[in-house]
Amino acid sequence: MISDLVKSALGRLRIVAFIEGISYLVLLGIAMPLKYLAGIPQAVRVVGMAHGVLFVLFVILLIQVAIERNWSFKKSIYSFISSLVPFGTFYADARWFRN
């Protein structure tokens, strides 16, 4: 299944969107509370860096897929905005990324 996804730009976008969504939830739900409630700022540094790299990769893949598949500007913007909202990439995968 995963090997089939890696073969296309849309498949790679779906994989990165899923991992990016998980990293966002870990950042907000685990790392931030550890920083502010337990005084452990290292969690935000590590998870935040990983999430940042995944976010940039998501945006690059999103641009590539939008160009390859001639997505409308509206669909592209909604897909981008989905990465800014918790659970948004999971919604985007179910709504727009399964073609």
Rosetta silent file (secondary structure, phi, psi, omega in degrees, C-alpha in Angstrom):
SEQUENCE: MISDLVKSALGRLRIVAFIEGISYLVLLGIAMPLKYLAGIPQAVRVVGMAHGVLFVLFVILLIQVAIERNWSFKKSIYSFISSLVPFGTFYADARWFRN
SCORE:     score description
SCORE:     0.000 S_00000001
   1 L     0.000  -52.095 -178.552    0.000    0.000    0.000 S_00000001
   2 H   -65.483  -37.540  179.568    2.648    2.540    0.999 S_00000001
   3 H   -62.501  -31.392  175.960    4.852    1.608   -1.957 S_00000001
   4 H   -69.553  -36.904 -179.963    1.932    2.499   -4.260 S_00000001
   5 H   -68.290  -36.772 -175.833    1.551    5.894   -2.568 S_00000001
   6 H   -67.679  -20.683 -175.508    5.229    6.778   -2.892 S_00000001
   7 L   -72.520  -21.066 -178.220    5.076    6.403   -6.677 S_00000001
   8 L  -121.236  156.839  178.580    2.971    9.529   -7.242 S_00000001
   9 H   -63.824  -38.645  178.438    3.221   13.106   -6.034 S_00000001
  10 H   -64.689  -39.366  177.265   -0.313   12.911   -4.644 S_00000001
  11 H   -63.763  -42.807  177.188    0.586    9.769   -2.719 S_00000001
  12 H   -64.060  -38.653  176.832    3.667   11.422   -1.266 S_00000001
  13 H   -61.448  -42.883  179.443    1.536   14.424   -0.304 S_00000001
  14 H   -61.546  -42.453  179.773   -0.911   12.121    1.480 S_00000001
  15 H   -64.611  -48.862 -178.882    1.897   10.449    3.437 S_00000001
  16 H   -65.447  -38.040  178.410    3.519   13.746    4.434 S_00000001
  17 H   -61.146  -41.654  179.006    0.113   15.271    5.293 S_00000001
  18 H   -63.894  -48.535 -178.397   -0.598   12.385    7.654 S_00000001
  19 H   -66.280  -39.757  178.739    2.794   12.595    9.370 S_00000001
  20 H   -63.961  -40.356  177.843    2.613   16.404    9.508 S_00000001
  21 H   -63.057  -42.028  176.990   -0.845   16.181   11.080 S_00000001
  22 H   -63.439  -44.254 -178.300    0.424   13.756   13.711 S_00000001
  23 H   -64.075  -35.138  177.870    3.431   15.978   14.465 S_00000001
  24 H   -65.372  -43.680  178.837    1.132   19.000   14.877 S_00000001
  25 H   -65.723  -38.896  176.987   -1.053   17.124   17.346 S_00000001
  26 H   -65.257  -40.674  178.846    2.014   15.901   19.270 S_00000001
  27 H   -61.840  -48.731 -177.306    3.363   19.456   19.353 S_00000001
  28 H   -75.253  -38.465 -172.729    0.101   20.919   20.648 S_00000001
  29 H   -92.099  -21.460 -177.681   -1.025   18.050   22.858 S_00000001
  30 H  -120.915  -54.523 -173.947    2.207   16.749   24.341 S_00000001
  31 H   -66.606  -43.752 -179.897    5.199   19.018   23.757 S_00000001
  32 H   -64.585  -46.374  175.513    3.514   22.322   24.646 S_00000001
  33 H   -60.911  -36.518  176.807    2.061   21.012   27.922 S_00000001
  34 H   -62.338  -38.473 -179.617    5.454   19.534   28.780 S_00000001
  35 H   -68.458  -49.952 -171.748    7.044   22.923   28.208 S_00000001
  36 H   -88.985  -26.029 -179.089    4.532   25.037   30.096 S_00000001
  37 H  -100.322  -30.909 -177.482    3.259   22.659   32.757 S_00000001
  38 H  -110.488   -4.179  178.685    6.319   20.501   33.452 S_00000001
  39 L    70.242   32.802 -179.838    9.088   22.963   32.562 S_00000001
  40 L  -115.759   85.204 -176.639   10.605   20.754   29.850 S_00000001
  41 L   -73.310  -15.231 -179.080   11.248   23.053   26.848 S_00000001
  42 H   -61.953  -31.249 -179.787   13.339   20.460   24.985 S_00000001
  43 H   -61.451  -41.495  179.440   10.172   18.674   23.856 S_00000001
  44 H   -68.985  -36.728  178.937    9.038   21.742   21.908 S_00000001
  45 H   -62.250  -47.465 -176.360   12.477   22.158   20.355 S_00000001
  46 H   -70.873  -53.986 -177.744   12.608   18.603   19.055 S_00000001
  47 H   -68.076  -37.582  178.544    8.988   18.174   18.007 S_00000001
  48 H   -62.521  -40.531  178.346    8.785   21.761   16.759 S_00000001
  49 H   -66.240  -45.222  178.772   11.782   21.276   14.473 S_00000001
  50 H   -61.950  -43.839  179.342   10.400   18.033   13.080 S_00000001
  51 H   -63.692  -40.272  178.877    6.997   19.619   12.541 S_00000001
  52 H   -61.542  -43.969  178.073    8.575   22.619   10.811 S_00000001
  53 H   -63.773  -43.602  178.978   10.469   20.421    8.373 S_00000001
  54 H   -65.257  -36.877  178.519    7.339   18.382    7.671 S_00000001
  55 H   -63.921  -45.483  178.628    5.289   21.549    7.168 S_00000001
  56 H   -62.397  -43.160  177.185    7.745   22.901    4.592 S_00000001
  57 H   -62.153  -39.947  176.910    7.773   19.530    2.825 S_00000001
  58 H   -59.523  -46.995 -178.426    3.954   19.524    2.859 S_00000001
  59 H   -63.772  -42.192  178.991    3.827   22.968    1.234 S_00000001
  60 H   -62.486  -46.985  179.147    6.348   21.971   -1.455 S_00000001
  61 H   -65.518  -36.866  177.942    4.431   18.788   -2.269 S_00000001
  62 H   -62.096  -43.512  177.456    1.136   20.675   -2.223 S_00000001
  63 H   -62.731  -44.598  179.640    2.451   23.126   -4.815 S_00000001
  64 H   -59.946  -47.643 -178.706    3.766   20.258   -6.947 S_00000001
  65 H   -66.379  -41.996 -179.965    0.442   18.381   -6.832 S_00000001
  66 H   -60.376  -38.278  178.536   -1.602   21.531   -7.450 S_00000001
  67 H   -72.696  -46.986 -178.192    0.427   22.249  -10.597 S_00000001
  68 H   -61.565  -38.899 -173.605    0.455   18.644  -11.843 S_00000001
  69 L  -101.546    6.490  179.088   -3.281   18.131  -11.331 S_00000001
  70 L    52.663   46.561  177.780   -4.396   21.658  -12.292 S_00000001
  71 L   -66.268  148.728  175.004   -6.114   22.225   -8.981 S_00000001
  72 L   -68.402  159.984  178.286   -8.119   25.416   -8.667 S_00000001
  73 H   -61.392  -39.432 -179.423   -6.668   28.215   -6.588 S_00000001
  74 H   -61.747  -46.458  179.327   -9.506   27.734   -4.087 S_00000001
  75 H   -63.745  -39.745  179.030   -8.774   24.015   -3.618 S_00000001
  76 H   -64.786  -43.566  179.798   -5.056   24.748   -3.234 S_00000001
  77 H   -66.890  -42.878  177.308   -5.663   27.442   -0.617 S_00000001
  78 H   -61.505  -39.100  177.883   -8.103   25.257    1.313 S_00000001
  79 H   -63.858  -40.365  177.732   -5.556   22.443    1.262 S_00000001
  80 H   -65.755  -46.608 -178.946   -2.913   24.815    2.619 S_00000001
  81 H   -61.059  -31.137  179.451   -5.217   26.183    5.323 S_00000001
  82 H   -60.370  -27.511 -179.528   -5.970   22.615    6.387 S_00000001
  83 L   -77.218  -10.821 -178.884   -2.368   22.291    7.538 S_00000001
  84 L   -94.461   -9.963 -175.965   -2.834   25.208    9.942 S_00000001
  85 L  -110.227  133.848  175.335   -5.789   23.652   11.781 S_00000001
  86 L   -56.074  136.085 -176.879   -5.490   20.690   14.159 S_00000001
  87 L    69.849    1.810 -176.492   -6.841   17.569   12.411 S_00000001
  88 H   -65.698  -37.984 -179.024   -7.047   19.615    9.199 S_00000001
  89 H   -68.707  -28.162  177.211   -4.696   17.457    7.152 S_00000001
  90 H   -70.593  -39.236  175.780   -6.784   14.393    7.960 S_00000001
  91 H   -64.655  -45.237 -179.811   -9.880   16.187    6.689 S_00000001
  92 H   -61.397  -38.619  178.738   -8.010   17.338    3.573 S_00000001
  93 H   -63.218  -44.287 -179.499   -6.871   13.789    2.880 S_00000001
  94 H   -70.132  -32.765 -173.754  -10.423   12.489    3.081 S_00000001
  95 H   -90.416  -45.647 -169.091  -11.882   15.390    1.103 S_00000001
  96 L  -118.887  -24.523 -170.060   -9.305   16.399   -1.548 S_00000001
  97 L   -93.744   -0.727 -178.187   -6.287   14.071   -1.602 S_00000001
  98 L  -103.195   76.151  178.865   -7.989   10.763   -2.493 S_00000001
  99 L  -111.717    0.000    0.000   -8.212   10.893   -6.277 S_00000001
